[in-house]
């Protein structure tokens, strides 16, 4: 039994690794940028999905810009800011498909850039038709599907919250050295961000009790709140970092 479990665990790891692509690009002064992305991503019409992006830096620490090019009609990136900040290695981006997105396989281009370094990956994006809801009173998701979506949302949001918390920590440190006027304004921003963070925590605490019928609206609200909080923290840092 122990050997069988080990074999299953190894199979899961191999399968996960099979959907990852990695490449590196060297720049001046021994700098090197490594980009890791999934090879394939699937999304349903009128739904969202996540795209985890990982970078590794060598001999530099600055932010890296991530750009998504050639998304098919009806598919867009939720985040308006696509930088991976200094000190951050991983970030999860959200794709949103409208009901007008046509089913099929497309090539989504992801570009990571910093200074003279540029790395490009092509991701196969498969858009699937939205399953037609049954006219019966059965749940739109099976319990197994709901369990998986709960896990995916929980993992995705917590990854983003780690990045957000790091940004807010930098803002708190900046407030300690800011002049009196900037400190007042910065503390107001932090108070607002803290309130948004608490609301997001409260929503995330409901993930295990949200029903299949409530899931679509609940997950959309949580993803939207997460993106809004991340954008607020980014704008505050851009304003007060100097």
Order of alpha helices (4+ residues) and beta strands (2+ residues): alpha-beta-beta-beta-beta-beta-beta-beta-beta-beta-beta-alpha-alpha-alpha
